[in-house]
Amino acid sequence: MMKRHGYRMPIVFRWNKKARLPEGTSAGIIYYCHKDGFHFVTFYADESLPPDAGGEARFRFLNGIGGKGNHFDTMRGFLTGHNVIPFALILVWPDWRRGIIPAAKNPTAMD
């Protein structure tokens, strides 16, 4: 659906312990399996969050844990802590500011 409207949103397959996203990923949707079954969670890069001690980017996860609106973690930290299978599918939204998506095609672009 997004591709029909001119948005390139690749799907990446990631093992939990090696869960690094493509450079410039600013948001996305994860399809994973928690203890109660399969689940979708959205995430976005919050520039106010410093990287973790290992230099890995941290994200804000929405709808990841019921009742917890401010869930911040690395991608690897989230998947190893909440995914009961060793991999996940992730639909990624590249950061248009890094030249991956032209601002004219990005509905969040600011003039």
C-alpha positions in Angstrom: 0.0 0.0 0.0 2.7 2.5 0.9 4.7 1.7 -2.2 1.7 2.6 -4.4 1.8 6.1 -2.9 5.5 6.6 -3.5 6.9 5.6 -0.1 9.8 3.1 0.0 9.5 1.2 3.3 11.7 -1.9 3.1 11.0 -4.9 5.3 14.0 -6.3 7.1 14.4 -9.6 8.8 16.5 -9.4 12.0 17.8 -12.0 14.5 17.2 -10.7 18.1 20.8 -10.7 19.2 22.0 -8.9 16.0 19.1 -6.5 15.7 20.6 -3.4 14.1 18.5 -1.3 11.7 19.6 0.1 8.4 21.5 3.5 8.8 19.0 6.4 8.8 16.0 4.5 10.1 13.7 6.9 11.9 10.6 4.8 12.6 9.0 1.5 11.8 6.7 -1.3 12.8 7.9 -4.6 14.3 6.0 -7.9 14.0 7.2 -10.2 16.7 5.9 -12.8 19.1 5.5 -12.1 22.9 4.4 -14.6 25.5 0.7 -14.1 24.6 1.1 -14.4 20.8 2.0 -12.4 17.8 2.0 -8.6 18.1 2.7 -5.4 16.3 4.6 -2.5 17.9 5.6 0.9 16.4 8.8 2.7 17.2 10.6 5.9 16.4 14.0 7.5 16.9 13.8 10.2 19.6 16.7 12.5 19.0 16.7 13.6 22.7 17.7 10.1 23.7 21.5 9.5 23.9 22.8 6.1 22.5 23.4 3.4 25.1 26.8 2.7 26.6 27.7 0.6 23.5 26.8 3.3 21.1 23.6 1.6 19.9 20.7 3.9 19.0 17.7 4.0 21.4 14.1 4.2 20.3 10.7 4.9 21.9 8.4 1.9 21.6 4.6 2.5 21.4 2.2 -0.2 22.3 5.0 -2.5 23.2 4.0 -3.1 26.8 0.4 -2.5 27.8 0.0 0.6 30.0 3.6 1.8 29.5 3.7 4.8 27.3 7.3 5.7 27.7 9.2 2.6 26.8 12.8 3.4 25.6 15.3 0.8 24.6 17.7 -0.3 21.8 16.3 -2.5 19.1 18.3 -5.4 20.4 17.3 -4.8 24.0 13.6 -4.7 23.0 13.7 -7.9 20.9 15.8 -9.9 23.3 13.6 -8.9 26.2 10.2 -9.2 24.7 10.3 -11.5 21.6 10.0 -15.2 22.4 11.2 -16.3 19.0 14.7 -15.6 17.8 13.8 -13.2 14.9 11.4 -10.4 13.9 10.1 -8.7 10.8 10.6 -5.0 10.8 9.0 -2.5 8.4 11.4 0.5 8.4 10.8 4.2 7.6 14.1 5.7 6.4 15.0 9.2 7.6 14.2 11.6 4.7 16.6 14.2 6.2 19.5 11.9 5.3 18.5 12.0 1.6 16.9 8.6 1.5 13.4 9.9 0.9 12.9 13.2 -0.9 11.1 15.7 1.4 8.5 16.3 -1.3 7.4 12.7 -1.0 7.4 12.7 2.8 4.2 13.8 4.6 6.1 14.6 7.7 8.5 16.9 6.0 8.5 20.5 7.2 8.9 23.5 4.9 
